[in-house]
Amino acid sequence: MSGRLTFRKRMEKDKSFRTLFFSSAVRFSAGAFCLFVLFLIPFFLFSCSSPDTKILNISSTVIFEFDDAEKTPGCRLSVFTETSGDERRVSEIRAEHEASSLVWKCRFPRKFTAQKKSVWAGYTNFVPATGSLLPQGRYKLVYVDASGEETEGNFSVAYPEKIAESHVADFPGILRGAEEIYAVYDVDGNLMYFAEKKENWKSSSDIKNDYGLADKFRVCYRINKGTVICMMPEEKLP
């Protein structure tokens, strides 16, 4: 994917548009993340815009990711949207925090096909500035097609701030009502499984027996209806 994330203060006033916008807080399974069989779809340039494009759904997930047991987690925001238009035409998406006017941008977002063949476009790695937390509150998602036509929707970000200063040993006790999820990956890091631990998985060898090409896994905990995911360090499979 040819994409670059920029992080900046917005210097211009918001434009207003006639397009009718829709948004809903949907978990991107795994979900959100889920995590993610993502692939690039060729980008085609069209000569005219599509004024009928509407945002149908927005899925946002805050991901706290541990590299090792001794350090606090990194944090990133994953945002994907389903629209009524042709996702092959998407050229950019922006996540704009309304209170602070901070903006995250991704050119040529990734696409994936979900259930019922719906196509979503977005990005999994919007990160806050070093030493800062991801701002909570209301965001505006701006979807830009190949002709420059912009469509907007809204979503919100909320998470327990104590996670940002936590360590692996704090889990799962630090989270009330957390759901345990297993993420299994192949040697290239492609997600093979993202769901509850199977009953027959008594050891890591059992995971390998079910998924012969699996190379590693993570234990994850998700809360807030899947909009917040905490990923423990990777564990190598035998």
Backbone as numpy.savetxt, mean C-alpha at the origin, in Angstrom:
# Nx Ny Nz CAx CAy CAz Cx Cy Cz
9.40 -0.82 -13.39 8.55 0.36 -13.39 9.43 1.58 -13.39
9.10 2.52 -14.21 9.82 3.79 -14.18 9.05 4.72 -13.30
9.46 4.85 -12.07 8.71 5.67 -11.14 9.64 6.31 -10.14
9.30 7.50 -9.68 10.15 8.19 -8.72 9.28 8.89 -7.71
9.60 8.71 -6.46 8.84 9.34 -5.37 9.45 10.68 -5.04
8.64 11.72 -5.00 9.14 13.02 -4.55 8.37 13.43 -3.32
9.01 14.19 -2.46 8.41 14.60 -1.20 8.61 16.10 -1.08
7.54 16.90 -1.09 7.72 18.34 -1.15 6.54 19.05 -0.53
6.68 20.34 -0.31 5.59 21.21 0.12 4.84 21.70 -1.10
3.56 21.64 -1.06 2.80 22.14 -2.19 2.79 23.65 -2.15
3.14 24.28 -3.28 3.28 25.74 -3.34 2.13 26.41 -4.08
1.28 25.62 -4.65 0.20 26.22 -5.41 -1.14 25.90 -4.77
-2.17 26.69 -5.05 -3.50 26.42 -4.55 -4.09 25.24 -5.30
-4.98 24.50 -4.61 -5.63 23.36 -5.24 -6.50 23.84 -6.39
-6.51 23.08 -7.48 -7.45 23.34 -8.57 -8.77 22.68 -8.24
-9.85 23.18 -8.81 -11.15 22.53 -8.64 -11.53 21.92 -9.96
-12.26 20.83 -9.89 -12.61 20.08 -11.09 -14.10 19.77 -11.08
-14.65 19.54 -12.24 -16.07 19.22 -12.36 -16.34 17.73 -12.18
-15.30 16.93 -12.27 -15.52 15.49 -12.20 -16.14 15.09 -10.87
-17.03 14.14 -10.90 -17.67 13.64 -9.68 -16.75 12.61 -9.05
-16.45 12.75 -7.76 -15.46 11.88 -7.13 -16.15 10.93 -6.15
-15.62 9.74 -6.10 -16.08 8.74 -5.16 -14.87 8.21 -4.40
-15.05 7.87 -3.12 -13.98 7.22 -2.38 -14.58 6.31 -1.33
-13.86 5.28 -0.94 -14.28 4.43 0.16 -13.06 3.81 0.78
-13.15 3.62 2.10 -11.99 3.04 2.79 -12.04 1.54 2.62
-11.24 1.02 1.73 -11.24 -0.40 1.42 -9.87 -0.95 1.74
-9.82 -2.07 2.29 -8.53 -2.66 2.58 -8.00 -3.34 1.34
-6.80 -3.08 0.98 -6.18 -3.63 -0.23 -5.66 -4.99 0.08
-6.34 -5.92 0.19 -6.05 -7.11 0.85 -4.61 -7.42 0.81
-4.36 -7.38 1.73 -3.29 -7.63 2.56 -2.53 -6.56 2.97
-3.28 -7.34 2.28 -4.41 -7.03 1.64 -4.19 -5.90 1.08
-3.86 -5.16 1.59 -3.31 -4.00 1.36 -2.15 -4.18 0.86
-1.76 -4.57 1.49 -0.59 -4.93 1.02 -0.71 -5.94 0.73
-2.68 -7.42 -1.93 -2.03 -7.66 -0.64 -0.75 -7.82 -0.88
-0.33 -7.39 -0.58 1.04 -7.53 -0.51 1.51 -8.45 -1.54
1.63 -8.58 -2.44 1.22 -7.75 -3.49 1.74 -8.45 -4.67
0.85 -8.88 -5.42 1.33 -9.39 -6.69 1.15 -8.22 -7.64
2.21 -7.47 -7.81 2.14 -6.25 -8.60 2.92 -6.44 -9.89
2.42 -5.87 -10.96 3.16 -5.97 -12.20 2.92 -4.74 -13.04
3.82 -4.47 -13.93 3.69 -3.30 -14.79 2.85 -3.64 -16.00
1.99 -2.73 -16.37 1.20 -2.86 -17.58 1.71 -1.82 -18.56
1.92 -2.18 -19.82 2.45 -1.19 -20.77 1.62 0.07 -20.77
2.29 1.18 -20.92 1.65 2.49 -20.90 1.42 2.98 -22.33
0.20 3.37 -22.63 -0.13 3.85 -23.96 -0.57 5.30 -23.88
-0.10 6.09 -24.77 -0.45 7.50 -24.80 -1.63 7.72 -25.72
-2.67 8.32 -25.19 -3.85 8.60 -25.98 -3.93 10.10 -26.24
-4.54 10.48 -27.30 -4.55 11.89 -27.69 -5.64 12.69 -27.02
-6.61 12.03 -26.46 -7.70 12.77 -25.83 -7.89 12.29 -24.40
-8.50 13.11 -23.57 -8.73 12.75 -22.18 -10.09 12.09 -22.03
-10.30 11.51 -20.83 -11.57 10.86 -20.54 -12.25 11.60 -19.40
-13.18 12.50 -19.69 -13.81 13.31 -18.65 -14.69 12.50 -17.72
-14.98 11.24 -18.08 -15.89 10.43 -17.29 -15.17 9.59 -16.23
-13.85 9.68 -16.15 -13.12 8.89 -15.17 -13.51 9.30 -13.76
-13.85 8.31 -12.94 -14.22 8.53 -11.55 -13.43 7.58 -10.67
-13.11 8.00 -9.47 -12.50 7.12 -8.49 -13.61 6.33 -7.80
-13.53 5.02 -7.91 -14.56 4.15 -7.34 -14.21 3.71 -5.93
-12.95 3.38 -5.71 -12.50 2.91 -4.40 -11.06 3.35 -4.16
-10.72 3.56 -2.91 -9.35 3.84 -2.50 -8.99 2.90 -1.36
-7.85 2.24 -1.49 -7.36 1.35 -0.45 -6.03 1.88 0.06
-5.96 2.23 1.32 -4.72 2.74 1.91 -4.33 1.87 3.09
-3.02 1.62 3.22 -2.50 0.80 4.30 -1.20 1.41 4.83
-1.11 1.57 6.13 0.12 1.99 6.77 0.89 0.73 7.15
2.14 0.63 6.71 2.93 -0.58 6.93 4.14 -0.25 7.79
4.24 -0.92 8.93 5.42 -0.84 9.79 6.22 -2.12 9.57
7.49 -1.96 9.20 8.28 -3.10 8.74 9.58 -3.18 9.53
9.79 -4.31 10.21 11.01 -4.53 10.99 12.05 -5.24 10.14
13.27 -4.68 10.12 14.39 -5.35 9.47 15.08 -6.32 10.41
15.12 -5.98 11.70 15.67 -6.89 12.70 15.01 -6.61 14.05
15.30 -7.47 15.02 14.60 -7.41 16.30 15.07 -6.28 17.18
16.21 -5.68 16.90 16.78 -4.69 17.79 16.38 -3.25 17.43
15.91 -3.04 16.22 15.62 -1.69 15.76 14.12 -1.43 15.73
13.77 -0.14 15.75 12.38 0.24 15.57 12.00 0.09 14.09
10.72 0.01 13.78 10.33 -0.29 12.40 10.41 0.90 11.47
10.60 0.61 10.19 10.40 1.61 9.17 8.91 1.74 8.91
8.52 2.85 8.28 7.10 3.09 8.03 6.90 3.55 6.60
5.85 3.07 5.97 5.52 3.50 4.62 4.01 3.43 4.43
3.56 4.12 3.41 2.14 4.17 3.08 1.92 3.53 1.72
0.98 2.61 1.66 0.58 1.99 0.40 -0.81 2.50 0.04
-0.95 3.03 -1.19 -2.24 3.56 -1.64 -2.53 3.05 -3.04
-3.70 2.48 -3.22 -4.15 2.03 -4.53 -5.58 2.51 -4.76
-5.91 2.72 -6.03 -7.26 3.18 -6.36 -7.82 2.40 -7.54
-9.10 2.17 -7.48 -9.85 1.60 -8.60 -10.65 2.73 -9.23
-10.57 2.89 -10.53 -11.31 3.95 -11.20 -12.21 3.38 -12.28
-13.05 4.25 -12.82 -13.94 3.85 -13.91 -13.25 3.97 -15.26
-12.03 4.49 -15.28 -11.31 4.68 -16.53 -10.41 3.51 -16.88
-9.54 3.73 -17.85 -8.60 2.73 -18.31 -7.28 2.92 -17.57
-6.94 1.98 -16.65 -5.75 2.14 -15.82 -4.46 2.14 -16.65
-4.53 1.68 -17.90 -3.33 1.75 -18.75 -2.93 3.20 -19.02
-3.87 4.12 -18.83 -3.61 5.52 -19.13 -3.04 6.28 -17.95
-2.98 5.69 -16.78 -2.52 6.43 -15.61 -1.05 6.81 -15.77
-0.72 8.06 -15.50 0.65 8.52 -15.61 1.23 8.94 -14.25
0.35 9.21 -13.28 0.84 9.69 -11.99 -0.26 9.59 -10.94
0.13 9.33 -9.72 -0.77 9.50 -8.59 -0.05 10.33 -7.53
-0.83 11.12 -6.79 -0.29 11.94 -5.72 -1.11 11.72 -4.45
-0.43 11.63 -3.33 -1.09 11.59 -2.02 -0.77 12.89 -1.31
-1.79 13.68 -1.00 -1.60 15.01 -0.43 -2.26 15.08 0.95
-1.45 15.32 1.97 -1.98 15.46 3.33 -2.57 16.85 3.48
-3.85 16.90 3.76 -4.55 18.17 3.68 -4.12 19.16 4.76
-3.84 18.69 5.97 -3.51 19.61 7.06 -2.12 20.24 6.90
-1.16 19.45 6.43 0.22 19.94 6.33 0.62 20.36 4.92
-0.19 20.01 3.93 0.11 20.27 2.51 1.32 19.48 2.01
1.74 18.46 2.75 2.81 17.59 2.26 2.30 16.73 1.11
3.15 16.49 0.13 2.74 15.77 -1.07 3.73 14.65 -1.38
3.18 13.46 -1.69 3.97 12.34 -2.17 3.52 12.05 -3.60
4.48 11.83 -4.48 4.16 11.65 -5.90 4.80 10.37 -6.44
4.08 9.67 -7.30 4.63 8.52 -8.01 4.23 8.60 -9.48
5.23 8.61 -10.35 4.97 8.58 -11.79 4.94 7.14 -12.27
4.00 6.87 -13.19 3.80 5.53 -13.74 3.59 4.50 -12.62
2.47 4.62 -11.90 2.19 3.71 -10.78 2.07 2.26 -11.24
2.15 1.38 -10.28 1.97 -0.05 -10.54 0.49 -0.37 -10.64
0.21 -1.48 -11.33 -1.17 -1.95 -11.46 -1.24 -3.41 -11.06
-2.40 -3.83 -10.57 -2.63 -5.24 -10.33 -4.12 -5.52 -10.51
-4.42 -6.76 -10.81 -5.80 -7.17 -11.02 -6.30 -7.89 -9.78
-7.38 -7.41 -9.21 -7.95 -7.99 -8.00 -9.13 -8.89 -8.36
-9.93 -9.22 -7.37 -11.09 -10.06 -7.59 -12.06 -9.39 -8.56
-12.79 -10.23 -9.27 -13.77 -9.76 -10.25 -13.11 -8.94 -11.36
-11.81 -9.19 -11.54 -11.04 -8.58 -12.63 -10.99 -7.05 -12.54
-11.19 -6.50 -11.36 -11.03 -5.06 -11.20 -9.54 -4.73 -11.21
-9.19 -3.63 -11.84 -7.79 -3.22 -11.96 -7.54 -2.01 -11.06
-6.48 -2.11 -10.28 -6.11 -1.05 -9.35 -4.75 -0.48 -9.73
-4.55 0.79 -9.48 -3.27 1.44 -9.75 -2.83 2.18 -8.49
-1.53 2.11 -8.18 -1.06 2.79 -7.00 0.41 2.57 -6.74
0.79 2.77 -5.48 2.20 2.68 -5.10 2.29 2.18 -3.67
3.33 1.40 -3.37 3.43 0.76 -2.05 4.48 1.37 -1.15
5.14 2.45 -1.59 6.31 2.89 -0.84 6.37 4.42 -0.68
5.27 5.04 -0.29 5.30 6.45 0.09 5.85 6.52 1.52
7.00 7.15 1.70 7.64 7.17 3.02 7.73 8.59 3.56
7.66 8.75 4.89 7.81 10.09 5.47 9.28 10.52 5.45
9.52 11.78 5.72 10.88 12.29 5.79 11.62 11.61 6.94
12.92 11.44 6.80 13.73 10.80 7.83 13.52 11.48 9.18
13.23 10.67 10.18 13.01 11.20 11.52 11.61 11.69 11.78
10.73 11.57 10.79 9.35 12.03 10.93 8.38 10.86 10.89
7.21 11.07 11.47 6.15 10.08 11.38 5.27 10.39 10.17
4.64 9.39 9.67 3.67 9.59 8.60 2.49 10.38 9.15
2.16 11.53 8.56 1.07 12.34 9.10 -0.26 11.58 9.11
-0.97 11.73 10.19 -2.29 11.12 10.28 -3.34 12.15 9.86
-4.53 11.64 9.56 -5.61 12.53 9.17 -6.06 12.31 7.75
-6.67 13.33 7.19 -7.30 13.26 5.87 -6.28 13.55 4.75
-6.35 12.72 3.72 -5.50 12.88 2.53 -6.38 13.03 1.29
-5.79 13.67 0.29 -6.42 13.71 -1.04 -5.58 12.87 -1.99
-6.22 11.98 -2.71 -5.55 11.20 -3.74 -5.86 11.83 -5.09
-4.83 12.15 -5.85 -4.99 12.74 -7.17 -4.51 11.73 -8.21
-5.39 11.38 -9.11 -5.13 10.41 -10.17 -5.01 11.19 -11.48
-3.86 11.06 -12.15 -3.60 11.81 -13.37 -3.46 10.84 -14.55
-4.24 11.08 -15.62 -4.14 10.19 -16.78 -3.14 10.75 -17.80
-3.00 10.07 -18.93 -1.97 10.40 -19.91 -2.12 11.79 -20.50
-3.34 12.29 -20.53 -3.58 13.60 -21.11 -3.44 14.73 -20.10
-3.17 14.37 -18.82 -3.08 15.38 -17.78 -4.37 15.61 -17.03
-5.44 14.92 -17.41 -6.72 15.04 -16.71 -6.59 14.51 -15.29
-7.05 15.28 -14.30 -6.92 14.91 -12.90 -8.28 14.55 -12.29
-8.27 13.51 -11.48 -9.46 13.08 -10.74 -9.06 12.91 -9.28
-9.92 13.29 -8.37 -9.57 13.29 -6.96 -10.50 12.42 -6.13
-9.96 11.94 -5.02 -10.72 11.22 -4.01 -10.06 11.45 -2.66
-10.69 10.99 -1.61 -10.14 11.20 -0.26 -10.04 9.90 0.52
-9.05 9.85 1.40 -8.90 8.73 2.33 -8.27 9.27 3.60
-8.28 8.46 4.64 -7.72 8.88 5.93 -6.67 7.89 6.42
-5.73 8.39 7.19 -4.67 7.57 7.78 -4.75 7.70 9.29
-4.76 6.55 9.98 -4.77 6.54 11.45 -4.05 5.29 11.94
-3.23 5.45 12.96 -2.51 4.32 13.53 -2.04 4.68 14.93
-1.80 3.69 15.80 -1.25 3.97 17.14 0.21 4.42 17.02
0.52 5.62 17.47 1.88 6.15 17.32 2.92 5.34 18.09
2.49 4.61 19.10 3.44 3.81 19.88 4.12 2.74 19.04
3.52 2.36 17.93 4.15 1.35 17.06 5.48 1.85 16.53
5.57 3.14 16.25 6.78 3.70 15.65 8.00 3.55 16.55
7.79 3.45 17.87 8.90 3.31 18.82 8.99 1.90 19.39
8.28 0.97 18.83 8.21 -0.39 19.36 9.36 -1.25 18.84
9.47 -2.46 19.42 10.44 -3.45 18.99 9.72 -4.78 18.82
10.36 -5.70 18.17 9.74 -6.99 17.87 9.23 -7.67 19.14
9.98 -7.54 20.23 9.59 -8.20 21.48 8.26 -7.67 22.03
7.82 -6.52 21.57 6.56 -5.92 22.05 5.33 -6.57 21.43
5.53 -7.38 20.39 4.39 -7.94 19.65 4.11 -9.37 20.06
2.82 -9.71 20.00 1.66 -8.92 19.57 0.99 -8.13 20.70
1.57 -8.18 21.91 0.92 -7.58 23.06 0.65 -6.09 22.94
1.46 -5.39 22.15 1.29 -3.94 22.01 0.02 -3.58 21.24
-0.52 -4.53 20.51 -1.70 -4.28 19.68 -2.91 -5.02 20.24
-3.97 -4.31 20.45 -5.20 -4.93 20.94 -6.01 -5.46 19.77
-6.38 -6.72 19.85 -7.22 -7.32 18.82 -6.53 -7.53 17.49
-5.21 -7.70 17.52 -4.46 -7.88 16.27 -4.71 -9.25 15.66
-4.73 -9.28 14.35 -4.90 -10.53 13.60 -3.53 -10.97 13.09
-3.17 -12.23 13.37 -1.87 -12.74 12.91 -1.98 -13.25 11.48
-1.04 -12.83 10.66 -1.03 -13.19 9.24 0.37 -13.68 8.88
0.42 -14.67 7.99 1.71 -15.15 7.48 1.88 -14.68 6.03
3.04 -14.10 5.75 3.40 -13.72 4.39 4.55 -14.60 3.93
4.35 -15.34 2.85 5.34 -16.28 2.35 5.83 -15.80 0.98
7.16 -15.79 0.79 7.75 -15.24 -0.43 8.67 -16.27 -1.10
8.83 -16.12 -2.42 9.82 -16.93 -3.12 11.18 -16.25 -3.04
12.18 -16.82 -3.70 13.54 -16.32 -3.60 13.68 -14.91 -4.18
12.79 -14.54 -5.09 12.83 -13.20 -5.69 12.00 -12.18 -4.93
11.41 -12.60 -3.82 10.60 -11.68 -3.03 9.16 -11.56 -3.47
8.73 -12.40 -4.39 7.34 -12.38 -4.84 6.45 -13.05 -3.79
5.33 -12.43 -3.50 4.41 -12.95 -2.50 3.71 -14.20 -3.02
3.75 -15.26 -2.24 3.10 -16.50 -2.61 1.85 -16.76 -1.76
1.84 -16.26 -0.54 0.74 -16.53 0.38 0.66 -15.38 1.36
-0.57 -14.92 1.63 -0.78 -13.89 2.63 -2.12 -14.13 3.28
-2.13 -14.80 4.40 -3.37 -15.15 5.08 -3.02 -15.69 6.46
-4.03 -16.19 7.15 -3.80 -16.75 8.47 -2.91 -17.98 8.40
-2.22 -18.23 9.48 -1.36 -19.42 9.56 -2.20 -20.67 9.40
-1.75 -21.59 8.55 -2.48 -22.83 8.34 -2.34 -23.75 9.56
-3.37 -24.53 9.80 -3.39 -25.39 10.98 -2.26 -26.40 10.99
-1.84 -26.83 9.82 -0.79 -27.85 9.75 0.62 -27.27 9.83
0.74 -25.96 9.96 2.06 -25.34 10.03 2.55 -25.33 11.48
3.18 -26.42 11.88 3.74 -26.53 13.22 5.18 -26.04 13.27
5.84 -26.02 12.13 7.22 -25.54 12.04 7.43 -24.93 10.65
8.59 -24.29 10.45 8.86 -23.70 9.15 8.97 -24.75 8.05
9.32 -25.96 8.43 9.40 -27.04 7.44 8.03 -27.34 6.83
6.98 -27.15 7.62 5.63 -27.39 7.11 5.25 -26.36 6.05
5.72 -25.13 6.21 5.48 -24.11 5.19 6.16 -24.52 3.88
7.39 -24.98 4.01 8.16 -25.40 2.84 7.50 -26.59 2.15
6.90 -27.47 2.92 6.22 -28.63 2.33 5.02 -28.20 1.50
4.33 -27.16 1.95 3.15 -26.68 1.22 3.54 -25.81 0.03
4.63 -25.07 0.16 5.07 -24.15 -0.89 6.55 -24.44 -1.19
6.76 -25.37 -2.11 8.10 -25.85 -2.40 9.05 -24.78 -2.88
8.53 -23.73 -3.53 9.38 -22.66 -4.05 9.55 -21.51 -3.05
8.96 -21.66 -1.88 9.06 -20.60 -0.87 10.49 -20.52 -0.34
10.93 -19.28 -0.07 12.28 -19.06 0.40 12.32 -18.42 1.79
11.30 -17.63 2.11 11.27 -16.93 3.40 9.83 -16.57 3.74
9.66 -16.17 4.99 8.31 -15.75 5.42 8.43 -14.68 6.49
7.32 -13.98 6.70 7.20 -13.00 7.77 5.92 -13.27 8.55
5.99 -13.10 9.83 4.78 -13.06 10.65 4.34 -11.60 10.71
3.07 -11.36 10.43 2.53 -10.00 10.40 1.34 -9.88 11.34
1.10 -8.68 11.80 -0.07 -8.40 12.62 -0.79 -7.20 12.02
-2.09 -7.34 11.85 -2.84 -6.24 11.27 -4.01 -5.85 12.17
-4.30 -4.55 12.15 -5.35 -3.99 12.99 -6.13 -2.96 12.16
-7.13 -2.36 12.81 -7.93 -1.30 12.18 -8.49 -1.76 10.83
-9.08 -2.94 10.84 -9.70 -3.50 9.64 -8.71 -3.65 8.49
-7.47 -3.95 8.85 -6.45 -4.20 7.83 -5.77 -2.96 7.29
-6.07 -1.79 7.82 -5.45 -0.56 7.31 -4.10 -0.29 7.94
-3.72 -1.08 8.94 -2.40 -0.98 9.57 -1.82 -2.37 9.67
-0.60 -2.56 9.16 0.06 -3.85 9.18 1.45 -3.71 9.77
1.79 -4.58 10.71 3.12 -4.61 11.31 3.80 -5.91 10.88
4.92 -5.79 10.19 5.59 -6.95 9.61 6.87 -7.25 10.40
6.94 -8.44 10.97 8.12 -8.85 11.71 9.26 -9.17 10.74
10.49 -9.31 11.24 11.62 -9.57 10.35 11.44 -10.85 9.53
12.08 -10.88 8.37 12.04 -12.08 7.53 12.70 -13.25 8.24
12.13 -14.43 7.98 12.72 -15.67 8.50 12.95 -16.59 7.33
14.15 -17.15 7.26 14.53 -18.01 6.17 13.91 -19.39 6.36
13.43 -19.96 5.27 12.88 -21.30 5.29 13.98 -22.32 5.01
13.84 -23.53 5.55 14.87 -24.55 5.36 14.97 -25.02 3.90
